[in-house]
Amino acid sequence: MTMKKNYDIKDPSLAEKGKLRIDWAGREMPVIKLIQQRFAKEKPLKGIRISACLHITTETANLALTLREGGADVILCASNPLSTQDDVAAALIDCGIPVNAIKGEDNETYYKHIITALEHKPQITMDDGADLVSTLHKEYTELADGVIGGTEETTTGVIRLRNIARAGKLSYPIVAVNDAQTKHFFDNRYGTGQSAIDGITRATNILWAGRKVVVCGYGWCGKGIAKRAQGMGAQVIVTEVDPIPALEAVMDGFQVMPLIKACRIGEVFITATGDMNVVDKVHFMHMKDGAIVANSGHFNVEINIPALESLAKSKRRVRPFVDEYKLRDGRHIYLLGEGRLINLAAAEGHPASVMDMSFANQALCVEYLVKMKGKLKPDVYPVPEEIDKEVGRLKLGSMNIAIDSLTAEQRQYLDSWELGT
Ligand SMILES: NC(=O)c1ccc[n+]([C@@H]2O[C@H](COP(=O)([O-])OP(=O)(O)OC[C@H]3O[C@@H](n4cnc5c(N)ncnc54)[C@H](O)[C@@H]3O)[C@@H](O)[C@H]2O)c1
């Protein structure tokens, strides 16, 4: 009997390069390392089949190796067609972890890879954007009975899962890792803040100082991007649809205005909303010649690319990850990374130090789901507070930072109401 090959990568000869980079990232992931050491002793995931749809990066490799140390049988596929690091995929194959991911794969290959991961018959699903879970719920419903639970990494995925749950169609419990404080406070804000600027810099080599930058969306990612762009000397304008983050942006010192006004002023546009057609045809019609447009949100729908194409006379790739659209009126607009999340398309994604916390939450939540097998109804659950706090404690410890603890008197005071003025 011939076994079907359960992996598909670009080039196995890249493995050595990938291993060096995985080790380098591992040096910045002390919390994952501690969990890995405990998992190696306790084997809490012994024999558990995990299908993980995550960005194939050096940090994800460290997570996959940790799950494997815990006894899990892990298969990986990409959570975005353009985020895979081909050397990391090769290194993981060398370590015996099947990976289905090729940087630049087309949509058909992307879903073929997701299906290969589902053919692993997961007991745990791990997702970043909910493409794996939604495919399972649409086309592979027979697998749901065997699934203990799942985890979801990002804001957009959590929104999609809550919509499945609201429709009464979620088949098993899923923990919203994104909603842990030790995830979105740090990964979305400082991780995306730094790496989106990094991706745009690597793609274009622009000088940020003095540049007029429009950040669409002032959520966790938008706050980070706006702050880092400002730190590089850019003049930052924020656009929002929600009055509260819009007010926050005003009081953080940014100009806030509708995009229809900002599109005439901006030189670089960065979307981070989780929404669609945020930068639309009407905005392209008013942009300055030479405007650069990039997305850092999960899906490539935030920039209306078909609308841009409809306005263009010609298109050519002028640098890796930079497409020049020449409009009929003679203006040029530069779209970065095909509108896909620019930090992973043109750079290496978030720095390992911040993914250390996100993926510590992932590993501990997988352990939690296995422990809770059969006890949770199908729904979207928050990360247990003990896990969130533990990740924070371990991260501070790894930085050699100590903090105070409550005295008995303070604890009693904070638990009481009698004492006032
Ligand atoms: N690139 C990465 O590595 C990375 C990392 C984390 C999250 N993400 C993704 O980035 C996106 C944003 O995540 P977040 O955690 O910041 O979400 P969030 O919910 O904290 O913030 C999104 C903000 O966008 C605003 N918004 C929505 N529609 C808008 C519109 N049309 N114009 C202007 N503002 C609008 C919302 O009001 C909200 O304040 C999601 O798709 C998420 O999955 C990407």
PDBQT file of the ligand as one rigid body, heavy atoms in Angstrom, charges set to zero:
ROOT
HETATM    1  N1  LIG A 501      -0.602  41.647  10.367  1.00  0.00    +0.000 N 
HETATM    2  C1  LIG A 501      -0.618  40.902  11.442  1.00  0.00    +0.000 C 
HETATM    3  O1  LIG A 501       0.331  40.208  11.759  1.00  0.00    +0.000 OA
HETATM    4  C2  LIG A 501      -1.823  40.939  12.326  1.00  0.00    +0.000 A 
HETATM    5  C3  LIG A 501      -1.695  40.716  13.697  1.00  0.00    +0.000 A 
HETATM    6  C4  LIG A 501      -2.830  40.793  14.496  1.00  0.00    +0.000 A 
HETATM    7  C5  LIG A 501      -4.072  41.050  13.922  1.00  0.00    +0.000 A 
HETATM    8  N2  LIG A 501      -4.155  41.221  12.563  1.00  0.00    +0.000 N 
HETATM    9  C6  LIG A 501      -5.418  41.522  11.879  1.00  0.00    +0.000 C 
HETATM   10  O2  LIG A 501      -5.520  42.943  11.782  1.00  0.00    +0.000 OA
HETATM   11  C7  LIG A 501      -6.898  43.322  11.747  1.00  0.00    +0.000 C 
HETATM   12  C8  LIG A 501      -7.176  44.321  12.874  1.00  0.00    +0.000 C 
HETATM   13  O3  LIG A 501      -6.962  43.685  14.122  1.00  0.00    +0.000 OA
HETATM   14  P1  LIG A 501      -7.125  44.470  15.511  1.00  0.00    +0.000 P 
HETATM   15  O4  LIG A 501      -6.766  43.505  16.588  1.00  0.00    +0.000 OA
HETATM   16  O5  LIG A 501      -6.439  45.781  15.431  1.00  0.00    +0.000 OA
HETATM   17  O6  LIG A 501      -8.721  44.708  15.490  1.00  0.00    +0.000 OA
HETATM   18  P2  LIG A 501      -9.559  45.735  16.362  1.00  0.00    +0.000 P 
HETATM   19  O7  LIG A 501     -10.947  45.212  16.362  1.00  0.00    +0.000 OA
HETATM   20  O8  LIG A 501      -8.858  46.014  17.652  1.00  0.00    +0.000 OA
HETATM   21  O9  LIG A 501      -9.487  47.089  15.492  1.00  0.00    +0.000 OA
HETATM   22  C9  LIG A 501     -10.054  47.268  14.233  1.00  0.00    +0.000 C 
HETATM   23  C10 LIG A 501     -10.462  48.745  14.163  1.00  0.00    +0.000 C 
HETATM   24  O10 LIG A 501     -10.799  49.064  12.817  1.00  0.00    +0.000 OA
HETATM   25  C11 LIG A 501     -11.912  49.929  12.852  1.00  0.00    +0.000 C 
HETATM   26  N3  LIG A 501     -12.605  49.888  11.555  1.00  0.00    +0.000 N 
HETATM   27  C12 LIG A 501     -13.458  48.958  11.071  1.00  0.00    +0.000 A 
HETATM   28  N4  LIG A 501     -13.887  49.306   9.843  1.00  0.00    +0.000 NA
HETATM   29  C13 LIG A 501     -13.270  50.478   9.535  1.00  0.00    +0.000 A 
HETATM   30  C14 LIG A 501     -13.302  51.353   8.409  1.00  0.00    +0.000 A 
HETATM   31  N5  LIG A 501     -14.074  51.072   7.356  1.00  0.00    +0.000 N 
HETATM   32  N6  LIG A 501     -12.532  52.474   8.451  1.00  0.00    +0.000 NA
HETATM   33  C15 LIG A 501     -11.776  52.772   9.516  1.00  0.00    +0.000 A 
HETATM   34  N7  LIG A 501     -11.709  51.986  10.619  1.00  0.00    +0.000 NA
HETATM   35  C16 LIG A 501     -12.452  50.865  10.621  1.00  0.00    +0.000 A 
HETATM   36  C17 LIG A 501     -12.771  49.420  14.002  1.00  0.00    +0.000 C 
HETATM   37  O11 LIG A 501     -13.653  50.415  14.470  1.00  0.00    +0.000 OA
HETATM   38  C18 LIG A 501     -11.691  49.064  15.031  1.00  0.00    +0.000 C 
HETATM   39  O12 LIG A 501     -11.401  50.137  15.903  1.00  0.00    +0.000 OA
HETATM   40  C19 LIG A 501      -7.681  42.017  11.847  1.00  0.00    +0.000 C 
HETATM   41  O13 LIG A 501      -7.960  41.550  10.557  1.00  0.00    +0.000 OA
HETATM   42  C20 LIG A 501      -6.701  41.082  12.525  1.00  0.00    +0.000 C 
HETATM   43  O14 LIG A 501      -7.019  39.731  12.320  1.00  0.00    +0.000 OA
HETATM   44  C21 LIG A 501      -3.051  41.208  11.760  1.00  0.00    +0.000 A 
ENDROOT
TORSDOF 0
